[in-house]
Amino acid sequence: MRSRISTLGVIAILITVLIITSSILSYYVISLHTKYSELRSSLNKEVNDIKGLISNALNNVGSLLERLNTTLNVLIGNVTSLSSETSKIHEIYKELQELKVRLQELNESLKGRATVGDLRKLMNKIDELEDIVSNAATISEINEVRKAINEVKENLLRLSSLMEFPAEIIDATGEVVVISSKPHRIVSLLPSVTEILFAVGAGEQVVGVDEYSNYPPEVIDAIKEGRIVNIGSGWYPNIEKILSLNPDLVIGVDSVVSHHTLKEIFSREGIPLILLPDKTLNDVITSITIVGRATGHLEEAAKLTQELRSEISSLRSMVIKYVSEHGRPKVAIIVWLNPVWVTGNNTWLNDLITLAGGINAFVNVSGWVSINPEVLIEASPDIIIVTHIGINSSEALRILKDFVGDAYKQIPALSQGRVYCIKGQYLDALIRPGPRVVQALKILIAIINPKILGLEPEEVPKDISPDTFKIPS
């Protein structure tokens, strides 16, 4: 009997424990459910807030595009001297309208999930429009259109900042490079890339650079202090050293073949590598925008590119006015003397020669090519600019005279001694497709058409460096 009572007591205790445990579990389940509901509600609110911001930004962009379209219509109606440029503006006008519709559709159907590609395409078209208008319209009309353009750009930047990361970057290869979060350990493979990174404000994120990266001065200081590591040659860097830095982004350029190989190697390691376009002057501007977007400094990059475009546009206007009265001399840029290599078209140096008021003597070839004496004699440049490191102008003149023999008398640049050598930081500014492009342009103007900058030809030394020549403001 006692045994049965004891058994019943144990069962009663177990039932009581189960009831209590069940009550406790029920309490925690209800509590967890409540917290989950609160969290989900909070997240939904945050998501909706972000969607609302993006939606408002999209609406702002749409409204401003409408205003820009109206301004363009007035411009097209007022300017009768646009000739072939009118059709280009009409074409971009149409594309802007289509992009506006696309953004509105995204706003309505996707609640703000516009892609970076849409914004990039819109920004590129607006930049292209700004260039065409700068060439074709009067000052008052340019200012009116630019005012509308700048408002669109400002709103696009605000919209882009809401969608900053993950970033989808279309690099020079046409491939999409996805950067999941803002990079904090960036490796630069070339000096031009390093200069762009620091120019857009991403210097603190750089942990590795090539052996020739020496600008801005803080790069050298950071290397000495160990905050930035020298990875060796930019063409054939130390891969193990790069990997030891645990980079979350590597940046190279399209023209260096080995960088394409590095892109494949690092992709297998899960490290994104962007190849920047580096053939033309427009590529330089595009590269700055790409680096700004990839590093989380799009606004700084946009400000820099706008400043560069404005300065280039002002200089171009001065040059066009001058050469319309005085003509354009033939200019050769020789990048190496043994053997002789020259700059052809499809290069940023070719674009700079044209902007500086010259004609590239080797515009009939593409890229950088080696030439024989007959080709130099036939090209017969009026001015020769040498970028061979460690050579002065008198040495360059002697080497080129020996190269063509007595035929040097047929070449104005050699017979008249108009051979210039660019040195030091001025040389770096000229041969690197980076943010010092305006400085490079002014150097070429000083050589080719010095009077545009208020200089007499004899004021420009044959050996041009920061020690021998101050670039006019």
N, C-alpha and C positions, 0 to 999 in steps of 0.2 A: 504493500500500500504506500509506504513511504517512498519506495522507488518510483512508483507511478506519479506521486505528487511532485517528487524531485524532477522527473522528466518533464512534467507539465510546466513546472516553474522555469526550466531551461528554455522550453519552447516559447513561453510567454516573454521571457527576457529577449530571446532572439527576434521575436515579432516586434517587440518594443524598439529594439535597436534598428531593425529594418525600417520601421515607421519613421524613426528619428532621422536615419540616414537618407531615406527617401525625401523627407521634408527638407533636409539640408541641401541635397542634390537639386531638388525642385527650386529652392531659393537661389542657388548659384546659377542654374539654367536660366531662370527668369532674369536674374541680375545680368548674366552674360548677354542674354537676348536684348535686354534694355540698353546695355552699353553698346552692343553691336548696332542697334537701331540708331542710337545717338551718333555713333561714329559714321555710319552710312549716311545719315542725314547731314552731318557736318561735311563729309566728303562731297556729297551731292551739291551742297550749297557752294563749296569752293569751286567745284567743276562748273557749276552754273554761273558763278561769278566770273570765272575765267572766260567761259564761252560768251558771257555778256560783254566783257571787255573786248574780246576779239570781234564779236558781232558789231559792236559800236565802231571799232576801228575800221572794219570792212565798210560799214556805212559811210564813215568819214571819207575813206579812200574813194568810194563810188561817187560821192558828192563832189569831191575835189576833181576827180577825173571828168565829171560832167562840166565843171567850170573850165578845166583845161581845154576840153574839146571846144567849148564856146569861144575861148580865147584864140584857139587855133583857127577856127572858122573866120574870126575877124581878121587875123593875120593874113590868111590866104586871100581874103577879099580885098585887103588894103594894099598888099605888096604885089605889084605887077611885074617886078623884075626878077622873080624867083626862077623863071624858066624851068630847067629840069628839076630843080629842087622842089618845086610845087608838088609834083607827082609823088616825091618821096614823103613829103609832109602829109599828103592825102593818104598815102599807104599806111603810115604810122598812126595817123588819126583813126583810120578804120580799125587797125589792130588794137589801139587803146580802147575803142568802144567795145570790141569783142572781149578784151580782158576785163573791162568793167562789168560786162554781163556775166562773165565767168565768176568773178568775185561775188557778185550778187547772188548767183546760183548757189555758190558754196555757202554763203551766209544763210540762205533760205533752207537748203536741203541738208547741209552738214553741220549747221549751227556753229560756224566759225572754224571748221577744220580745213582751212586753206593750206595748200602745200607751199613749202619754201620755193619750189620750182616756179609756181605761179608768180610769186613776188619777185623772184630773180628775173624772170622774163619781162615783167612789167618794168623793173628798174632799168634793165638793159635798153629797152625801147625808149624809155624816157631820156636816158643818157644819149642815145643815138639822136633823138629828136633835138636835144639841146645843142649837139654839135652842128646839125644841119641848119638850125635856126641861126646859130652864131655866124655861120658862113654866108647866109642868104639875106638876113633881115637888117633893118636899121637899128640903131642903138635903143631908141624908145620902144620899138617893137620887141627887141630882144629882152629888155628889162621887164616888159609886161608878161611875156611868156615865161621867163625865168621865175618870176614871182609865183605864178601858178604852178610851175614845175617844182619849185622848192617846197611849196606847201604839200604837194603830193608826196615828195620824198620824205619829208618829216613824218607824215602819217604812216608811210610805209615802214619807216624805221621803228616807230612805236609798235606797229603790228608785228614786225619781225621779232622784236624783243620779247613779245608774249609767246612766240613760237620758237625761241632760241635753240633749245636742245630737247631731244636729239636733232642734230643738224644733218641735212642731206646736201652734200657738196658735190657738184658736178665739176670734176677737174679737167685738165687739158686733154685727157684721153677720152672724154665723153662718158666715163664711168661714174656711177654714183658712189661716193664714199660716205658712209654713215658714221657720225661721231656721236656717241651715245650721251656724253655729258661734257661739260666745259673742261677742256684739257688743261692740266697743270704741269705736265712734264713733256715739253715740246723739244724735238731735235730738228735743227736746221742743217740742210746739206750743202748750202751755198751762201756766200756773202750777201747776194741780192735778197735771198729769203730772210736772212738775219736782219737786214736793214728794214724790210717790210714789217717783220714781227715787232721790232722796237718802235717803228713809226706809228703803228696802230695801237700801241699801248700794251702789247703782250710780252714785253721784255722780261717781266718777273716770272713768266711761265716757261721760259727757255732754260733747258738744262744741258744742252749739247749743241755745239756749232763746229763747222769745218775749220781747218787750220788758217784759212785766209780771211775769216770774218774778223774785221777790225773796226767796224763802225756800226753804231755811234761809239764814242770813247768808253761808255760804261760797259761795253762788251769786253774790252780788254781788261778793265778793272775786275769784272766778274770772273774772268778766267784766272786772273792772278789770285783772287781770293778763294777760288775753288767752287764758286757757286755755279759756274758753267764749265763743262768739260770739253776739251779739244778732242774731236772724234777722228782727226786725221784728214786725209784728202777728201774733198767734196765729191770727186769723181769715183773714188774707190775707198770709201770710209771703212773704219774698223767696225764690222758688224757686231762682234762680241761686245765691244765697248758700248755701242748703242743699246744693245739688249740689256746690258748691266745697269743702264740708267732707268730701266722700266718706263720707257716713254709711252704716253697715251696718244701721241700724234707725232708723225714725222713728215716734213715738208721738203720736197725737191722740185725740180723743173722738168718740163717735157723734153727739152732739147738734149739733155744728158741721157744717153742710152742706158748707162748703168743704173740710173734711177728707176727705170722701168723694171729692171731685174730686182732691185731692192724692194719695189712695191710688191712683187710676187712673194719674195722671201718673208717680208713683215706681215703680209696678209695671212700667211700660214700660222703666224704667231699671234694673230688677233690684234695686230697693231695697225691702225689706219695710216696710210701714206698718201698724201695729196701731191699731185704733180701740177705745178703752176704753168700756165701758158707764158712763153717768154720770147716770142718772135717779133712782135710789133709793138708800137707805142701803146695802142689800145690794150694789148695783152698786159702791159705793165699796170695800167689802171685796173683792169679786170682782176689781176693777181692780188692787188691791194684789197679789193672787195672780198675776194675769196678768203684771204687770210683773216680779215676782220670777222667774217661770218663763222669761220671754223674755230676761232679762238674766243669768241664771245665779245668781240670788239667791233661790231658792225657799225655802230654809230660813229666811233672814232675814224673808222675806215672811210665811211661816207663823207665825213667832214674833210678828210685829207684829200680824197679824190676830187671833191668839189673845188677845193683850193687849187689843186694841180690843174684841173681843167680850166679854171678861170684864168690862172697865170699864163697857161699855154695859149688860150684864146686871145689874151691881150697881146702877147708877143707875136702871135700869128698875124694879127691885124696890122701891127707895125711893120712886119716883114713884107706882107702883101703890098702895102702901100709903097714901100721903098723899091721893091724889085719890079713893080709895074713901070717905074721910071728908069731904073738902072740895069735891069736884066738879072739873070742868075748865072753865076760862074759854075764851072764843072769842078766837083770836089771828089777826091778819093780818100777814103779812110783805110789805111794799111794797118792791119792788126799784128802783122809779123813780117820780119824782113829776111829771114833765112829759113825756108824759102819765103817768097813774097806772097802773103795772103791778104785779100781785100774783102771789103764789105759790099755785098750785093743787095738786091731788094729782099723783101720779106724779112727784114730785120728792123729792130727799133732804131738802130743807127741810121738806116736809110730814111726812116721817117723823120729823124731829127735833122738830117741834112736838108730835106725838103722844107721843114718848118723854119730852118735857119736861113732860107733863101738861096739854097744851092741846088744843083742837079747832081745826083750821084753818077759819077763817071762810069760806074759798073752796075747801073740799074738793069742791064740786060741779063745779069746772072742772078741766081737765087742763093741766099744765105752767104756763108763765108767760103771763099774758094781760093785755091792757089793759082797764080797766073805766071806766064812766061813774059820775057821782055817785049815781044811783039804785041801782046795784048795791052800792056801799059802804054806803049808808044801809040797804038791805035786809039786808046781811050783819051790820051792827051789832056789830063786834068789841069785846071788852072791853079788849084790848091791841093796840097797833099797833107793829110793829118796822120801822124804816126802814133800808134798806141803801144808799140813794142817796148816792154819794160827794160829799163837800164840803158836806153839809147838816147842821146841828145840830138838836136836838130842838125848840127853840122855833120855828125856821124851818119845820120839817116840820109842826108843829102849826098854824101860821098858814096854810101852803099848803093843808093838808087842810080847814081850816075854810072857807077861801075856795072850795075845790072843791065842797063840799056846801052852802054857804050856812048859813042859820039851822037847817037840819036837823042841824047838828053836835050839837045838844042831844039828839038821839035816839040818838047813837052814844056809848056809855059811854067808849070810849077817848079821844074828843075832849072830851067834856063834863067828864071827870075828869082830863084831862091825862096819860093813861097812854100817851104816845107816846115811844118810845125810839129813839135812833140809835146804831148800832154803828160804830166807827171803827178805823182803823189795822190792826194785825195781827189784832185780834179780828174785824174785818170780813172780812179775807182767809180766816181760819179758817172763818167761817160760810158764805161764798158759794163756796168752792172745795171740790168733792167729793174730799177727800184725807185724809191720815193725821191731821190735826188735828181730826177729827170729834168726838172726846170733849170737846175744849176748847170747840167750838161748842155741843155739847149742854149743857155746864155753864153757858154764858152764857145760853142760853134758859131753863134751869131757874131761874137767878138772877132773870130777868125775870118769868117766868110763875108760878113757885112758889118764891120765895126761901127760905121757911122749911125746905124740904127740905135746903138747904145751910147751915142754921143762921143765916140772914140775916133781918133785918126789911126790909120793902118800902122804907123810907126810906133804907136803907143802899145801895141799888142806884141809881146815878146815871142820869139820863135820857140822858146822853151817855156811852156805855161804850167805854172804850179802855184799853190797858195803863197809861196815865198816870193814869186816874181810878178804876180798879177792879181789884182783885186777885182772880182766880178762886180760890175756896176749894178746898182739897185734898179 
